Amino acid sequence: MRAVLGTAAAIMLVALAVVSTSTGALAQTGGTSATDADIDRRLRFLEERLDDSKLHGQIWWYGWLTINTGSAVGLGLAAGLTDDNDDTVKNATNATKAAIGLTRMLIDPLEARHGADKIRDLPEASREQKLAKLRVAEDQLRRNAERADQRWSIAKHAGNVAINTAAGAFVAWRGETGDAFEVGVGGFIGGLAFLLTQPWGPSQDWKDYQALNGGDKSSLGVFVSTLPEGGGTLNLRYQW
């Protein structure tokens, strides 16, 4: 019974650890005990770094939005208007890939394009309001950093390879081999550019923010204790 309770407690602590980590550096660096001057300093730092990636984010977002929308519509129309089967297959396949890319963008929009706009006008008349604003700003920069790090995600790059390999194989089956190479390799290069040209600044900005506040001092420990009557308990300790 005690082992069961210990396991249940460990699960609860894991959930608590996830929640604590997701609130950003404020929970990790003792933000609730920070001075008002320190809170103001952090807020200004966060706003400046969020705004630093705004232009890059807007260029990337609206640029690729235009490319994917134009390709999906234009190539889709071209596929329907041509009488050449090979061109129909090639254009329809590329239009489908562009539509998939557009859908991905709309489902997972790039927050970095907003800069600090979403937090700038949040109230900060009282200490409580400043702390609330700080949490929102930290969460925003952390999410931007996570998105920036996805530029090197194995899953993202594997997905790029998979979808363009499948597209090339489909064109080879239904059209010309030369077109298949163009669709597969050309699409892979385009997908690579899509991933790598996303704003990369937030990744370093988040590290700089953590360093500004003494780094991430949180720790997570798991240990097992045996019981005299047999069995044991699984224990988890989260410290911040």
N, C-alpha and C positions, 0 to 999 in steps of 0.2 A: 504493500500500500504506500509506504513512504517513497519507494522508488517511483511509483506512478505520480505521486504528488511532486517529487523532485523534477521529473520530466515535464510535468505540466507547468511548473514554475519556470523551468528553463525556456519553454516555448513562449511564455508570457514575457520573459525578459528579452528574448530575441525580438519580439514584436516591439517592445519598448525601445530597444536599441535602434531598430529601423526608423521608428518615429523620431527619435532623438537626432539621428544622423540626418534625416531629411529636412530638419528645420534649419540646416546650414551651420555656418561657423559660429553663430551666436551661442548655440548650446555648447559648442566645443571649446569656446574661449571665455566662458564666464561672462557673457554679455549682460546678464541681469545685474551684475555687480560693477559694471563699467561706469565711469564717470560720465556726466553729460557731455563734457568736452570730447571724450573718447568716442561716444556714440555719434556726435556730430562729425568727427573726423572720419569715422567709418562710412557714414552716409555719403559724405562728399566724395570719398574714394570710390565707392560703389557706383555712384551716379556718373562720375567721370569715366570709369572703365566701361560701364554699360554703353555710354554715348560713343566711346571710341570705336565700337564695332558696328554702330548704327549704319553708317554709309556703306561699309562693306556688305552688311547684311541686306540692305535695300538693293544694292547692285546685283548681288547674287540672286535674291528672291525674285525680283521683277525681271531680271534677265532670263533666268531659267523658266519662269512662268510664261514669258513670251515665246521662248524657244519651244517649249513643250506644247503650248496651246496652238501656236502656228503650225508646228509639225503634225500634230494630231488632226487638225482641220484640213490643212493644205494637202498633206499626203493622202488623207482619207478621200478627199475629193478627186485627187489625181488617180487614185486606185479605181474609183468608180467610173471615171470618164474615159480611161484608156481601153483600147481593144486588145492590147498586147497582154497575154496571160502572164508572162514573166514580170512585166512592169506592175501588173495588178498585184501579184503576190508580194513583190518587193515593197511597193508603196503601202500596201495594206498592213504588212508586218511592221514596218517602221512607224506607221501611224498608230498601231496598237501599242508599241513600246512607248511612244510619246504620251499616249493617253494614260498608260500605267504610271509613268513618271509624274504626270500632272496630278493624278489621283494621290500619289504618295505625298506630294507637296501640300495638297489641300488637307489631307488627313493629319499630317505631322508638320504644321507650319513652322517657319523659322522665327523664333521669338527675338533673336538678336537684332532683327531689322527695326524693332521698336526702340532700341536704345534704352534710356531711362524714362521714357514717356509714361509708362504705366505706373511708375512709383513717384514721379516728381511732384505731383500734386496731392499726394497722400498727406493727411494732417500730421503735424509734429509739434503741436502747441504744448503738449504735456510729455513727461518722460515715458508714460505708457504708450502714447501715440508714436513717439520716436522709436521705441523698441519694436512696436508692431511694424513700423515702416522699415526698420532695419532687417527684420526677419524676411519681409517680402523682397527687399533688395538683394539680400544674400541668396535667397532661393532662386531669384531670377538669374543672378550671375552663375550660380552652381549649375542650373539647367543649361545655360548657354555653354558652359565649359564641357558638360557631358555631351552636348550636341557636337561641339568642336572635336572632341575626342573620337566621335563616331566616324570621323574621316578615315581612321585607321582600323575600323571595326572589321574583323575577319568575316563576320556574318554578312555585313554590307557588301564587301568586295566579292565574297563567294556568290551572293545573290546577283551581282552584276555579271559575273562570269556565267552563271547558270542561265539567266534570262536571255543573254545574247547568244550563248551556245544553242539554246533551244530555238531561238529565232533563226539563226543561221541554218540549223538542221531542217527546219520547216521549209525554208526557202529552197534548200538543196533538193528536198523531196518534191516540192510543187513547182519549182521554177528552175533557174540556171545556177550552176555551181559558182560561177563568178559573182553573181548577185549574192549568193549565200555568204561568201567571204566578205563582201562589202557590208552586208547587214550585220554579220557577227562581229567582225573586227572593228568596224566603224562604230557600232553601237557600244562595244566595250570601251573604246577610247572616250566616247561621249559620256558614258556612265562614270568612268574614272574621273573625268573633269568635273562632273556634277558633284561627286563626293569630295574631291580634294580642294575645290575652290570655295567651299563653305568657309565662313569666318573662323579663323583659327586663333585669333587673339584671346577670346574668353578663357581658353585653357590655361594660358600663362597668367591671365588676370586673376583667376581663382587661386592659383598658387601664390601669387603676390599678396593677395588678400589674407590668406592663411598665414603667410610669413609675417605680415604686418601685425597680426594678432597673436604671435607666438607659436604659430603652427598648429597642427592637429594633434592635440594631446589625449585624444580619446583612446581607449584600449578595450579589447574584448577578449575575455578569457573563458575557457571551458575546462572543467575538471570533474573527475569521478571520485566519489567517496564510497568505500565499501562499508556495509553494515555488519555488526557482530552476529546477528541472527541470519545472515545470508543476504545476497542481493547487494544493491548499492543505489546511489543517487547520482543523477547527472546534474551538475551545477553550472550555471553560466553567470559571469560577472561582467558588467559593462560599466566602465569608469570614464567620466569626462570632467 
